[in-house]
Amino acid sequence: MSYAWLSRSCCAVLAGGMLLAGCSDGGGGDPPSRTAPGPSASAKPETSPASPDPGAKPTALDFVPDPARAPKTPADAARLATTILSGGPGSWGPGYVARTPYLSPQGYWPVLAEGCDWENGAPPSTVLHSVTAYMELPASGGKGTVRVTSTVTVHRTEDAADWEMAETLEEALRCPDQLLRAGERVSGLMSLGNAYGVGGNTTASDTVNERGKYLKDGVPGEHYYGWSQSRLGQVTVAVSAKGAAGHEEQELATAMAHASVAMLIRAETALEATQ
């Protein structure tokens, strides 16, 4: 595996191929979910590459999975998910910390109901394991608290993971306004899916991105909401951010990109065939 694509595209994983400032040039250090109802307990700037030619045929993703390393049982999948999340809050950048509880309970699976409300459901039979990590950037210096999540879902097959991506893309189209939980909602969601080589996606087999506004009862104004999911083989990784006063969209979108690419690197390292 080559880590070169981290420096090329740590921010290209975002919607519409929009490249963001603040990406690393590949130097040392750790590379920098869907937001649904969580547990009630609750340097040098990258030079943007030219946009891909819409008529050009994308090259294949430089990832060849090793069938012998593919998880086949829930226990295997749980170990892989733990590895992918091993960067913890540090994958998001300086200042991010774990929330309590840090991980979602076993069997947690959010479902977008017909009324566009998020509810707790049961994982489909195609899922070996899914877990969400809850983190935040605490309020400081007059800025509000940003809450973020990282989710890893390991499917039994690549096709099953592909179906999850398709269903996720449809959710924002069906429900541009969604109730996350009592007192929290997102509105004006826009969703975009890009296969590898399209729209700036140079990190994963597929990506789906959502952007909208986050609103919380008792908190004045509308704030940034972002969610991004990527697929690599039979694994999907997702990151989400609910903004707060004093935090700019670019800042949070860049943090999402760093966290997403960090997880993709760990997934690729764990699953690809050795040379």
Backbone as a ProteinNet text record, in pm:
[ID]
protein_1_A
[PRIMARY]
MSYAWLSRSCCAVLAGGMLLAGCSDGGGGDPPSRTAPGPSASAKPETSPASPDPGAKPTALDFVPDPARAPKTPADAARLATTILSGGPGSWGPGYVARTPYLSPQGYWPVLAEGCDWENGAPPSTVLHSVTAYMELPASGGKGTVRVTSTVTVHRTEDAADWEMAETLEEALRCPDQLLRAGERVSGLMSLGNAYGVGGNTTASDTVNERGKYLKDGVPGEHYYGWSQSRLGQVTVAVSAKGAAGHEEQELATAMAHASVAMLIRAETALEATQ
[TERTIARY]
83.3	0	86.7	43.8	112.8	30.6	96.4	27.2	25.3	76.7	85.7	-50	-155.5	-285.7	-339.7	-282.4	-327.3	-296.4	-174	-138	-208.3	-243.7	-312.3	-454.9	-519.5	-664.1	-729.8	-663.2	-726.2	-853.2	-866.6	-988.5	-1076.4	-1028.2	-1107.5	-1220.6	-1223.4	-1329.7	-1462.1	-1458.9	-1579.3	-1664.6	-1783.4	-1886.3	-1841.2	-1881.7	-1864.3	-1720.7	-1629.6	-1490.5	-1429.4	-1496	-1446.6	-1320.4	-1210.8	-1084.7	-1068.9	-1029.2	-1022.4	-879.2	-856.2	-724.8	-704.6	-578.8	-550.3	-507.3	-493.7	-448.4	-297.4	-250.3	-107.5	-41.3	87.2	161.1	220.1	171.2	216.4	326	347	450.8	415.3	498.8	481.7	361.3	335.1	223.9	102.7	8.7	-114.3	-195.6	-243.1	-322.2	-442.6	-424.5	-533.5	-662.4	-2097	-2192	-2326	-2270.4	-2406.5	-2444.2	-2492.6	-2539.6	-2683.2	-2702.8	-2835	-2846.4	-2960	-2972.4	-2871.9	-2776.4	-2678.2	-2738.2	-2657.4	-2709.1	-2766.5	-2879.5	-2944	-2859.5	-2781.9	-2683.3	-2577.6	-2619.7	-2519.8	-2369.9	380.9	258	232	205.8	199.3	68.6	-9.9	-139.3	-126.1	-218.8	-222.8	-257.3	-189.3	-225.7	-337	-447.3	-562.3	-532.2	-551.2	-528.7	-638.5	-612.2	-713.3	-832.9	-950.6	-1071.1	-1063	-1116.7	-1110	-1190.9	-1145.1	-1218.2	-1345.2	-1464.4	-1588.6	-1598.3	-1529.4	-1537.1	-1431	-1338.7	-1229.3	-1276.2	-1223.3	-1256.3	-1167.7	-1227.2	-1144.8	-1056.5	-938	-851.8	-900.1	-854	-899.4	-836.4	-911.6	-860.3	-743.5	-637.7	-517.6	-536.3	-628.2	-657.2	-702.3	-625.6	-660.5	-678.2	-802.8	-824.1	-771.3	-726.1	-680.5	-796.1	-853.1	-966.2	-936.7	-811.6	-776.3	-784.3	-776.7	-780.4	-920.1	-1013.9	-1149.2	-1220.9	-1283.3	-1356.2	-1475.6	-1494.8	-1602.9	-1700	-1664.1	-1749.3	-1767.5	-1870.6	-1886.5	-1764.3	-1699.6	-1580.4	-1467.6	-1448.2	-1346.9	-1377.8	-1504.6	-1546.5	-1528.4	-1556.9	-1540.4	-1393.4	-1304.5	-1161.2	-1117	-1167.4	-1131.9	-1183.8	-1307.6	-1364.3	-1283.5	-1239.3	-1157.3	-1026.8	-967.4	-844.2	-867.8	-976.7	-1005.9	-1031.7	-1088.9	-1118.6	-1005	-893.1	-787.6	-724.8	-741.3	-685.6	-759.8	-883.5	-961.2	-982.9	-1009.2	-1033.7	-918.4	-795.9	-681	-687.1	-763.3	-776.5	-850.2	-926.4	-1001.9	-918.1	-813.3	-730.1	-711.7	-632.5	-604	-731.6	-741	-849.1	-970.5	-985	-1100.5	-1083.4	-1193.7	-1189.3	-1306.3	-1294.7	-1401.5	-1517	-1637.5	-1754.6	-1783.6	-1877.1	-1919.1	-2068.7	-2111.3	-2028.2	-1954.1	-1840.8	-1758.9	-1808.8	-1848.5	-1891.4	-2039.5	-2101.9	-2241.9	-2256.3	-2373.4	-2392.9	-2398.9	-2372.5	-2380.6	-2520.1	-2524.1	-2651	-2717.2	-2650.5	-2707.1	-2710.3	-2826.8	-2840.8	-2950.5	-2914.2	-3014.3	-3088.6	-3217.7	-3302.9	-3381.4	-3383.4	-3460.4	-3602.9	-3696.6	-3835.1	-3904.3	-4024.6	-4099.9	-4126.3	-4143.2	-4169.2	-4045	-3929.7	-3801.2	-3747.5	-3786.9	-3730.9	-3634.2	-3520	-3426.5	-3472.5	-3471.6	-3512.2	-3408	-3409.7	-3322	-3385.6	-3306.2	-3353.5	-3259.1	-3274.1	-3188.2	-3099.4	-2971.7	-2882.9	-2935	-2922.9	-2962.9	-2871.7	-2918.1	-2840.9	-2710.5	-2700	-2578.2	-2464.5	-2494	-2393	-2331.3	-2199.1	-2128.3	-2109.1	-2079.2	-2055.8	-2062.1	-2117.4	-2118.7	-2102	-2020.9	-1997.2	-1972.5	-2020.7	-2001.6	-1927.4	-1828.3	-1754.7	-1801.8	-1827.1	-1879	-1770.2	-1746.1	-1640.1	-1687.8	-1608	-1644.5	-1520.9	-1538.8	-1441.4	-1505.1	-1458.4	-1525.6	-1528.2	-1627.3	-1639.6	-1519.1	-1471	-1359.7	-1346.8	-1292.4	-1266.3	-1388.8	-1503.6	-1625.2	-1689.3	-1630.5	-1685.7	-1763.4	-1867.3	-1949.8	-1888.8	-1956.3	-1910.4	-1950.3	-1853.6	-1877.6	-1883.8	-1987.9	-1998.8	-1981.7	-1899.8	-1866.6	-1879.7	-1893.1	-1897.2	-1812.5	-1763.2	-1695.1	-1761.5	-1803.5	-1874.3	-1804.6	-1792.6	-1739.2	-1844.6	-1875.5	-1967.8	-1900.8	-1895.6	-1833.7	-1944.9	-1956.7	-2059	-2002.7	-2092.5	-2049.8	-1987.3	-2036.3	-1986.9	-1970.9	-1895.2	-1879	-2011.7	-2089.3	-2218.5	-2310.2	-2309.2	-2393.6	-2351	-2220.9	-2171.9	-2212	-2210.5	-2250.1	-2397	-2480.9	-2623	-2642.8	-2563.5	-2575.3	-2545.5	-2444	-2410.5	-2527.6	-2590.5	-2703	-2820.8	-2849.5	-2960.5	-2932.3	-2807.1	-2769.2	-2788.1	-2749	-2765.9	-2912.7	-2998.7	-3142.3	-3203.1	-3146.6	-3207.1	-3219.5	-3113.5	-3118.6	-3212.7	-3221.2	-3313.5	-3457.5	-3483.4	-3618.5	-3653.3	-3556.1	-3581.9	-3478	-3495.6	-3399.4	-3404.4	-3514.8	-3526.9	-3546.6	-3461.6	-3463.5	-3456.6	-3530.4	-3524.2	-3422.6	-3315	-3211.2	-3255	-3306.3	-3363.2	-3444.2	-3516.4	-3597.3	-3511.1	-3550.3	-3478.3	-3362.4	-3332.4	-3221.9	-3266.2	-3235.2	-3272.8	-3173.4	-3180.7	-3103.6	-3200.7	-3166.6	-3255.7	-3176.6	-3247	-3186.1	-3073.4	-3084.5	-2977.9	-2963.3	-2839.5	-2807.2	-2712.1	-2733.6	-2656.5	-2592.8	-2471.2	-2399	-2315.4	-2320.9	-2239.8	-2137.6	-2015.6	-1909.3	-1836.5	-1828.5	-1745.1	-1599.1	-1510.5	-1367.5	-1332.5	-1252.2	-1207.8	-1303.3	-1417.2	-1517.1	-1533.7	-1541.9	-1569.1	-1465.4	-1340	-1234.2	-1216.5	-1294.5	-1279.4	-1160.1	-1052.6	-933.7	-895.5	-990.1	-957.7	-1036.5	-1147.8	-1235.1	-1307.7	-1365	-1441	-1559.9	-1626.8	-1741.2	-1745.9	-1803.7	-1830.5	-1970.8	-2033.3	-2160.5	-2145.6	-2186.4	-2169.3	-2299.4	-2322.9	-2439.6	-2393.6	-2461.2	-2438.4	-2573	-2584.7	-2708.5	-2687.1	-2796.6	-2793.2	-2838.1	-2764.8	-2795.5	-2864.5	-2976.9	-3053	-3080.1	-3063.2	-3085.5	-3168.2	-3270.6	-3355.6	-3271.4	-3298.5	-3227.2	-3094.7	-3051.6	-2925.4	-2959.4	-2929.9	-2966.8	-2896.4	-2967	-2907.4	-2897.9	-2851	-2827	-2676.6	-2634.7	-2492	-2464	-2337.3	-2295	-2330.6	-2379.3	-2396.5	-2329.5	-2244.6	-2179	-2176.2	-2189.8	-2184	-2122.7	-2031.4	-1963.6	-1938.8	-1973.6	-1952.1	-1872.4	-1779.3	-1696.5	-1693.8	-1677.2	-1670.6	-1536.4	-1479.3	-1358.6	-1385.5	-1410.2	-1443.5	-1571.8	-1567.5	-1686.3	-1707.7	-1625.3	-1629.3	-1677	-1763.3	-1796.5	-1751.7	-1701.9	-1665.9	-1741.2	-1790.2	-1866.6	-1824.1	-1827.6	-1797.8	-1908.2	-1937	-2036.3	-1991.6	-2038.9	-2007.5	-2129.5	-2160.7	-2267	-2199.6	-2210.2	-2137.1	-2190.8	-2121.7	-2157.5	-2106.8	-2151.3	-2113.6	-1961.9	-1913.8	-1771.6	-1689.1	-1749.7	-1675.3	-1716.6	-1617.3	-1642.8	-1661.2	-1735	-1760.8	-1631	-1536.8	-1412.5	-1335.7	-1333.3	-1265.4	-1322.1	-1454.1	-1517.3	-1510.9	-1528.1	-1519.1	-1379.3	-1277.3	-1139.9	-1116.2	-1168.6	-1155.2	-1223.3	-1341.4	-1410.3	-1324.4	-1263.5	-1180.6	-1060.9	-997.1	-882.3	-924.8	-1037.1	-1083.4	-1122	-1187.7	-1230.8	-1112.3	-1016.2	-900	-816.8	-806.4	-732.3	-794.6	-928.4	-995.2	-976.4	-983.4	-964.8	-825	-726.7	-589.4	-579.9	-639.4	-633.1	-710.1	-823	-899.2	-819.6	-755.4	-676.8	-558.6	-490.5	-376.1	-416.7	-534.6	-580.2	-631.5	-678.6	-749.4	-678	-584.2	-529	-426.7	-412.5	-315.8	-174.7	-85.7	52.8	122.2	218.6	290.1	398
-119.5	0	124.4	225.6	353.4	455.3	531.3	633.7	766.2	766.8	892.4	957.3	873.7	935.9	1012.9	997.3	1080.4	1226.8	1255.6	1394.1	1449	1361.5	1407.4	1447.5	1378.7	1392.7	1384.8	1426.9	1415.7	1498.2	1600	1679.3	1650.7	1573.8	1546.9	1450.8	1391.8	1298.6	1370.1	1503.7	1579.1	1600.9	1655.2	1663.4	1743.5	1695.9	1769	1783.8	1709.9	1723.4	1853.1	1922.9	2048.4	2023.2	2082.3	2064.6	2175.8	2140.4	2235.8	2263.3	2385.2	2418.7	2347.7	2336	2278.7	2134.7	2076.9	1938.8	1932.8	1823.6	1804.7	1770.6	1802.5	1762.5	1623.8	1547.9	1410.8	1394.5	1498.4	1489.9	1392.8	1386.6	1288.6	1316.2	1225.1	1239.9	1163.9	1147.3	1076.6	1157.7	1097.4	1173.3	1234.6	1363	1426.6	1342.3	998.1	887.8	939.8	894	943.1	996.2	1124.6	1176.1	1132.8	1041.6	991.4	993.5	955.6	963.6	873.9	931.9	853.1	805.1	739.9	692.4	809.7	789.8	897.7	942.9	847.1	888.5	960.7	996.1	1031.5	1011.9	2261.6	2267.7	2354.5	2288.4	2362.4	2324.7	2426.6	2393	2309.5	2217.4	2132.1	2215.3	2191.1	2255.2	2176	2240.2	2168.3	2117.4	1987.2	1934.5	1980.2	1968.4	2005.3	1913.1	1967.1	1885.6	1775.7	1656	1547.9	1578.4	1530.2	1543.6	1460.7	1523.7	1446.9	1331	1341.1	1234.4	1127.4	1150.5	1055.1	934.9	819	698.5	689.5	683.9	679	555	570.7	454.6	376.5	253.6	168.3	212.9	197.7	227	134	191.3	113.2	37.1	-58.8	-139.4	-277.3	-378.5	-517.3	-592.1	-624	-691.8	-834.3	-881.2	-1018	-1098.3	-1194	-1270.7	-1336.4	-1371.7	-1437.2	-1340.5	-1210.3	-1111.1	-1051.9	-1088.4	-1034.7	-1092.9	-1009.8	-1061.9	-1146.1	-1258.1	-1349.5	-1374.3	-1332.6	-1351.7	-1217.6	-1204.6	-1080.5	-1046.4	-1147.2	-1121.5	-1065.1	-1122.2	-1068.7	-924	-898.5	-764.2	-664.6	-706	-617.7	-579.9	-677.5	-647.6	-549.4	-567.5	-475.9	-335.8	-325	-193.9	-124	-199.4	-142.1	-86.9	-159.2	-113.5	14.8	19.8	136.2	260.3	241.5	354.3	384.6	315.8	323.8	462.1	547.5	682.8	769.3	731.9	805.4	950.5	1035.7	1177.5	1246.9	1196	1259.2	1261.7	1168.8	1167.8	1290.7	1355.3	1474.1	1600.5	1597.9	1716.5	1754.2	1857.5	1900	1943.8	1906.1	1953.9	1864.4	1769.4	1680	1576.4	1546.2	1451.4	1354.3	1241.8	1142.3	1190.6	1156.7	1181.7	1057.4	1071.8	959.2	937.1	818.5	705.2	733	666.5	686.9	604	480.3	391.3	358	338.3	297	155.4	120.3	-14.5	-119.3	-242.7	-353.8	-359	-373.1	-384.2	-251.9	-141.3	-9.6	11.2	49.6	71.1	175.8	299.9	403.5	382.3	411.2	393.8	522.4	570.1	688.8	646.3	676.6	632.4	710.6	665.3	727.4	874.6	910	1049.2	1135.2	1081	1151.5	1176.2	1090.8	1091.6	974.1	996.1	887.6	806.5	674.9	583	472.8	405.2	289.7	167.3	96	-24.1	-139.6	-243.2	-361.2	-369.3	-403.7	-416.3	-521.3	-498.5	-600.1	-722.4	-832.2	-956.6	-947.7	-849.8	-833.3	-768.6	-717.3	-647	-741.7	-752.7	-831.5	-753.2	-625.4	-542.4	-396.2	-313	-168.1	-98.9	5.9	78.1	225.4	311.5	455.3	508.7	593.6	660.4	805.4	851.7	985.7	1073.7	1190	1279.8	1423.8	1515	1656	1744.5	1866.7	1973.4	2067.2	2064.2	2140.4	2290.5	2355.3	2499.8	2568.3	2672	2750.4	2879.5	2980.1	3105.5	3168.2	3149.3	3206.8	3123.8	3009.6	2920.6	2807.9	2760.2	2655.1	2517	2416.6	2277.9	2213.5	2156.2	2082	1934.1	1867	1723.9	1647	1542.1	1465.6	1316.6	1239.3	1093.8	1030	911.3	825.5	688.2	636.9	509.2	412.5	288.6	181.3	72	30.3	-80.7	-183.7	-306.2	-415.4	-507.6	-518.6	-603.1	-741.5	-832.3	-967.2	-969	-881.9	-880.1	-736	-719.5	-588.5	-540	-631.2	-592.1	-534.7	-594.7	-544.8	-404	-380.2	-246.7	-146.5	-191	-104.8	-65.4	-159.5	-130.4	-28	-36.9	62.2	201.3	212.8	342.4	397	311.9	355.6	401.1	324.5	360.1	491.4	512.8	635.4	756.4	743.6	853	890.1	790.6	813.6	884.3	865	918.7	1070.4	1139.8	1285.1	1334.5	1260.2	1297.7	1282.4	1177.7	1151.8	1244.4	1276.7	1356.6	1468.5	1579.4	1689.6	1754.2	1733.9	1780.2	1658.2	1644.1	1523.5	1559.1	1483.3	1497.6	1397.8	1447.4	1359.3	1296.3	1378.6	1338.1	1457.1	1441.7	1551.2	1676	1784.3	1910	1931.4	1834.6	1847.8	1804.2	1885.7	1850.6	1909.4	1859.6	1914.8	1950.7	2052	2096	2129.3	2128.8	2165.8	2074.8	1946.3	1853.2	1841.1	1838.3	1808.9	1690.7	1596.3	1472.6	1452.9	1401.6	1377.1	1251.2	1163.8	1042.8	1047.3	1002.5	998.3	864.8	797.6	678.5	720.5	623.7	654.5	721.3	829	898.9	1005.1	1021.1	1119.6	1223.6	1350.7	1456.8	1470.8	1438.1	1454	1337.2	1228.5	1112.1	1029	1036.9	956.1	871.3	849	778.6	651.1	631.1	518.5	470.6	351.2	296.9	385.7	436.7	526.3	620.4	737.9	828.5	886.9	915.2	986.9	1097.5	1217.2	1333	1409.1	1457.5	1540.4	1669.8	1778.3	1906.7	1970.3	2040.2	2106.3	2195.6	2230.4	2317.1	2239.8	2260.2	2196	2295.4	2253	2338.6	2264.3	2334.7	2274.7	2368.8	2316.1	2397.7	2465.5	2593.3	2668.2	2725.2	2691.1	2744	2833.6	2962.5	3054	3021.6	3042	3033.9	2894.3	2890.4	2765.6	2745.8	2621.7	2591.6	2482.3	2466.9	2369.7	2226.8	2152.3	2008	1939	1842.4	1766.1	1618.9	1539.2	1394.2	1336.3	1242.5	1183	1035	953.5	808.6	760.1	670.9	614.5	463.2	397.7	251.3	205.7	106.6	39.2	-109.9	-177.4	-318.6	-340.8	-427.5	-461.8	-371.9	-267.7	-178	-39.4	19.4	161	235.6	356.7	444.4	574.8	632.2	755.8	850.9	980.7	1084.1	1188.8	1251.3	1358.2	1466.8	1588.4	1701.5	1790.8	1825.2	1921.3	2047.3	2154.8	2275.8	2353.8	2462.3	2547	2687.7	2780.7	2920.5	2936.9	3017.6	3048.8	2954.8	2847.3	2750.7	2762.3	2778	2794.6	2660.4	2662.4	2540.6	2474.6	2553.2	2494.5	2422.6	2481.4	2419.8	2281.1	2270.2	2143.3	2043.3	2090.5	2000.4	1941.8	2022	1972.6	1867.5	1891.3	1792.3	1661.8	1671.1	1550.9	1474.1	1545.5	1480.3	1410	1473.9	1411.9	1282.4	1286.9	1168.3	1056.9	1091.7	991.8	922.6	1000.6	942.4	858.9	902	822.7	684.5	678.3	548.5	465.4	529.4	455.9	396.3	468.8	417	290.5	295.5	177.4	59.6	88.4	-18.2	-82	1.1	-51.3	-132.3	-81.4	-152.8	-290.9	-297.7	-424.5	-523	-477.1	-565.2	-595.5	-512.4	-532.2	-645.8	-699.1	-805.9	-750.4	-825.7	-782.7	-808.3	-723.2	-734.4	-842.3
0	0	0	-74.1	-74.2	3.2	90.7	166.8	91	-31.6	-104.8	-124.4	-136.3	-163.3	-45	73.8	185.4	157.8	113.2	88.1	-34.9	-130.6	-250.4	-222.1	-127.3	-125.4	10.5	115.9	246.8	253.7	168.9	169.3	49	-48.4	-166.8	-139.9	-20.8	14.1	35.2	34.5	64.5	-58.8	-35.8	-139.4	-259.2	-375.2	-497.8	-540.7	-478.8	-515	-465.2	-373.6	-320.9	-240.4	-281.5	-211.5	-109.4	10.4	119.2	160.1	204.1	256.8	388.8	430.3	561	555.2	436.9	427.2	442.1	500.6	519.8	389.2	377.7	258.5	274.5	374.4	388.6	491.6	574.8	676.2	786.2	888.6	993.8	1081.8	1171.7	1264.7	1218	1307.8	1274.1	1177	1065.8	973.1	1042	997.6	1060.1	1027.8	1099.5	1081.6	1063.3	1009.7	1000.2	1136.9	1145.1	1272.8	1290.7	1378.5	1410.6	1561.3	1615.3	1760.9	1830.3	1900.7	1973.5	2104.1	2186.7	2314.6	2392.9	2454	2525.5	2642.5	2704.6	2802.3	2721.2	2729.1	2634.7	2677.5	658.7	640.8	542.1	492.9	371.3	307.2	261.8	207.5	82.9	66.5	-52.3	-173	-283.5	-408.5	-472.6	-502.8	-556.5	-695.7	-720.6	-853.7	-947	-1074.4	-1172.8	-1160.6	-1190.6	-1184.9	-1288.3	-1256.8	-1352.7	-1476.9	-1589.9	-1714.9	-1706	-1718.9	-1705	-1801.9	-1915.3	-2014.1	-1997	-1903.9	-1886.2	-1805	-1835.3	-1761.2	-1638.3	-1517.9	-1396.6	-1393.7	-1339.8	-1321.2	-1200.5	-1186.7	-1076.7	-944.9	-838.2	-705.1	-675.1	-620.4	-591	-460.2	-463	-345	-390.4	-351	-384.3	-252.8	-215.9	-88.1	-90.5	24.4	40.6	99.8	25.7	78.5	212.4	235.8	361.5	480	452.5	560.3	579.7	496.3	506.6	627.5	709.9	826	783	849.7	813	927.9	1047.8	1165.1	1235.9	1319.6	1396	1480.6	1537.4	1619	1533.6	1413.7	1321.9	1286.9	1257.2	1217.4	1330.4	1453	1568.1	1587.2	1567.6	1579.6	1471.5	1350.6	1242.2	1272.3	1318.1	1349.4	1457.9	1558.1	1665.1	1609.2	1515.6	1451.2	1373	1299	1215.6	1300.7	1419	1508.8	1605.4	1590.8	1692.3	1705.7	1606.4	1617.8	1717.8	1748.9	1847.4	1809.6	1910.3	1883.5	1812.3	1831.2	1767.8	1617	1557.5	1411.7	1360.3	1446.2	1406.3	1414.4	1494.3	1508.7	1654.7	1681.3	1819.3	1891.4	2017.9	2101.8	2109.7	2019.2	2022.4	2132.4	2201.9	2312.8	2301.6	2371.7	2372.8	2458.9	2416.6	2498.1	2583.1	2675.9	2759	2738.7	2692.1	2653.1	2521.7	2505.4	2386.3	2268.6	2293.8	2185.7	2196.3	2081.6	2077.2	2131.5	2184	2237.9	2127.2	2163.6	2069.1	2006.5	1875	1805.6	1771	1799.9	1768.3	1617.3	1565.1	1420.5	1397	1363.5	1340.7	1209	1210.3	1093	1070.3	946.3	912	877.8	966.7	950.5	838.5	803.8	694.7	722	849.2	883.7	892.4	851.5	851.4	992.7	1086.3	1221.3	1234	1299.5	1323.6	1443.4	1426.5	1532.3	1546.2	1658.8	1678.6	1614.3	1535.5	1469.7	1494.1	1413.1	1423.7	1300.7	1317.8	1202.2	1104.6	974.1	876.9	885.3	832.3	838.6	761	671.8	591.6	669.8	789.6	869.1	971.6	968.4	1068.7	1197.8	1184	1303	1263.2	1351.1	1330	1464.8	1467.3	1591.7	1559.4	1647.5	1633.4	1755	1730	1837	1844.8	1968.4	1992.1	2052.9	1989.9	2033.5	2024.2	2075.6	2066.4	2075.3	2028.5	2048	2149.6	2275.2	2381.6	2354.1	2410.4	2398.5	2461.6	2395.4	2450.4	2370.7	2434.3	2365	2301.2	2363.3	2307.2	2198.4	2165.5	2063	2129.8	2060.9	2115.6	2100	2154.5	2148.7	2016.6	1947.8	1823.9	1857.4	1812.7	1838.2	1707.2	1713.7	1593.4	1620.8	1514.9	1526.2	1417.3	1448.1	1350.3	1356.5	1242.5	1237.9	1144.2	1186.1	1101.4	1092.9	970.8	948.8	859.9	908.3	832.8	783.7	653.6	592.4	560.6	534.5	496.2	358.1	269.7	131.8	84.6	-21.4	-83.4	-140.8	-200.7	-256.5	-149.5	-31.4	77.7	119	124.5	157.8	50.6	-74.7	-185.5	-174.4	-132.5	-113.5	-2.9	103.9	210.3	157.4	72	13.8	-67.9	-147.7	-230.6	-144.3	-39.3	49.3	121.9	159.1	228.1	137.5	11.6	-83.4	-97	-94.6	-110.7	9.7	129.5	250.6	248.3	207.2	204.3	94.9	-14.3	-121.1	-74.1	2.7	54	168.7	252	372.7	385.6	315.9	330.7	468	541.5	679.8	768.5	870.8	953.9	1101.8	1181.4	1326.4	1379.6	1437.4	1490.3	1621.5	1708.8	1837.5	1885.5	1995.1	2046.3	2066.8	2002.7	2018.7	1924.8	1838.2	1744.2	1605.1	1504.9	1368.9	1269.7	1148.2	1037.8	926.9	849.2	742.5	617.2	505.7	378.6	335.2	366.7	329.8	179.2	135.5	-3.9	-2.9	-92.8	-94.7	-231.2	-231.5	-355.9	-342.6	-441.5	-442.1	-554.1	-524.3	-624.8	-618.8	-733.2	-743.1	-746.3	-728.3	-732.1	-864.8	-856.5	-975.4	-1023.7	-957.6	-999.2	-889.5	-928.8	-833.4	-724.9	-753.8	-654.8	-561.2	-578.5	-490.6	-534.7	-459.4	-487.3	-366.9	-276.8	-153.1	-130.4	-199.5	-167.5	-292.4	-282.3	-394.8	-427.7	-325.5	-339.9	-220.8	-241.5	-131	-145.8	-33.8	-30.2	72.5	36.5	123.9	139.6	260.2	288.2	354.1	318.3	383.3	411.5	524.8	560.1	679.9	745.7	862	986.1	1094.4	1221	1312.9	1370.9	1460.8	1590.6	1702.1	1833.5	1918.2	1981	2067.3	2174.5	2194.5	2297.6	2252.1	2129.4	2074.8	1956.5	1964.9	1856.7	1725	1615.3	1482.9	1425.6	1300.7	1228.7	1218.6	1229.4	1224.4	1122.2	1092.8	990.5	1030.7	935.4	952.2	834.5	863.1	757.7	790.2	690	705.2	578.2	593.3	477.9	503.3	404.9	415.5	295.5	320	213.3	224.7	110.6	109.5	55.1	122.6	75.9	89.6	-20.6	-14.4	62.6	162.4	240.1	361.3	372.5	488.1	447	528.7	513	637	616.8	727.8	707.6	816.5	808	917.9	886.7	984.5	977.4	1091.8	1093.1	1188.8	1163.2	1249.6	1263.1	1387.4	1415.6	1467.8	1389.4	1419.1	1537.6	1569.5	1682.9	1656.4	1738	1720.7	1719.7	1625.3	1618.8	1534.9	1482.4	1401.9	1255.5	1168.7	1026.5	956.8	846.8	769.9	725.1	674.6	623.3	733.2	851.6	965.7	995	1000.1	1036.2	922	798.5	684.9	671.7	702.2	697.1	805.2	925.7	1032.4	994.2	930.6	883.9	784.1	692.2	590.7	652.1	748.6	815.6	885.1	956.8	1028.8	932.6	823.2	726.3	660.2	615.3	547.9	644.3	769.5	868.9	883.8	886.2	897.9	771.9	656.6	531.1	521.4	568.6	567.3	652.3	771.7	859	798.8	734.6	670.8	557.6	477	366.1	415.3	517.4	571.9	625.5	686.3	747.5	645.3	530	437.2	307.4	267.1	133	127.9	8.3	-13.8	-3.5	58.9	68.8	-63.3	-92.3	-219.5	-211.8
[MASK]
+++++++++++++++++++++++++++++++++++++++++++++++++++++++++++++++++++++++++++++++++++++++++++++++++++++++++++++++++++++++++++++++++++++++++++++++++++++++++++++++++++++++++++++++++++++++++++++++++++++++++++++++++++++++++++++++++++++++++++++++++++++++++++++++++++++++++++++++++++

